[in-house]
Amino acid sequence: MTPIGIAIAAKQSPVQYHTVHVNGQPVRLFEVSKLTVGDCLLAAGIKMNKLYGRPGLAMIVSLNGKNVTIPGKHGQQPVLLKNDLPCSFDDQVNGGDKLTVQKGEDGARPELTLGDLIGELPPKTVIINGQRFEVSSGLTCNSFPASMSQPVADRDEIVFDMADTVEGVLKELKLAELLNDTRPFFIKIDLVEHKITEFTWKIYVNGLAAKLHNNVDHLDDIRFEKGAEPTLRRLAEILEIPVTESMPIFFNGQQLQLEQELVEFIREGIKLGLDERIHSGDHLTTKQKNVQPFILQDLFNFAQVDIPKDSRGFTLLRNGEKAAFDDRLAPGDELNIIFESPISLK
């Protein structure tokens, strides 16, 4: 009975089919109440999920030591045309319609700059000894200085930071001389190292004593107080090294201070004067001198004597008595030179 019923129904209401061309190939579909573009593509064996473009490859970069994944661009939607006009999967089709379908383009790798990745890095303002400075953030890519406009590449190692210590600020502003003055002062004398705090500049942040590692914030007031002048004479005073022997005497009524060296300081083979500047990291050696008692002749190393042009000679006096050049001196001695006038002829 079933086959007979089907035959009777088919004769009374015959089943029709439509022919639709998909990318130039005919596709026959049985007539239903509504045929869509999607129905035709399925009948043509085209898989809908294969029509969308694949997303682009992602990039992985290191940002301040942490891996960051940057996704690729999305794939494009497929291009659908019905009778050469754009359409959608749900649009109705009729027999004889021509459908064209093109796979969407695959997405590309991301394209961005360091500025796109990091965003804005506002500068920091600090005041150093009354002068305002703008401190910019340091930015490197693969250990090389970089700009915000530089493109980002896969596996880049990106580091950015804002100087947040006194030392970091001085480095960023390239104030190398000021930075060196604030570092601890070390010097070696005969292979023994000494730390001289008096030669190191003092640091104050907003009026409070600070060190190079102390933090610095926006609009902080940083001041540097100069240390003692690093001379050899001052170094000897700090280390209590006797470098000279002195003796007070009087010459023609004026007090003088006779002085002789007890020790020599040598740097890189060159003898230094007591008022010569020394530097942190210097290596000095010393040499003890053979000290002799002061004699009258030493006076002429410290006193200027003007000899009259018409003088016939002179007499040396020590405490009112005649003396010789090699006479030993004692503290407080009074010395005089008496020049003899020429004999007048009458």
Secondary structure by P-SEA (a helix, b strand, c coil): caaaaaaaaaaabbbbbbbbbcccbbbbbcccccccaaaaaaaaccccccccccccbbbbbbcccbbbbbbcbbbbcbbbbcccccccccccccccbbbbbbccbbbccccccccccccbbbbbbbbcccbbbbbbbbbbccccccccccccccccbbbbbccccaaaaaaaacaaaaaaaacbbbbbcccbbbbbcccbbbbbccccccccccccccbbbbbbbbcccccaaaaaaaaccccbbbbbbbcccbbbbbbbbcbbbbccccccccccccccbbbbbbbbccccccccccccccbbbbbbccccbbbbbccccccccccccccbbbbbbbbbcccccc
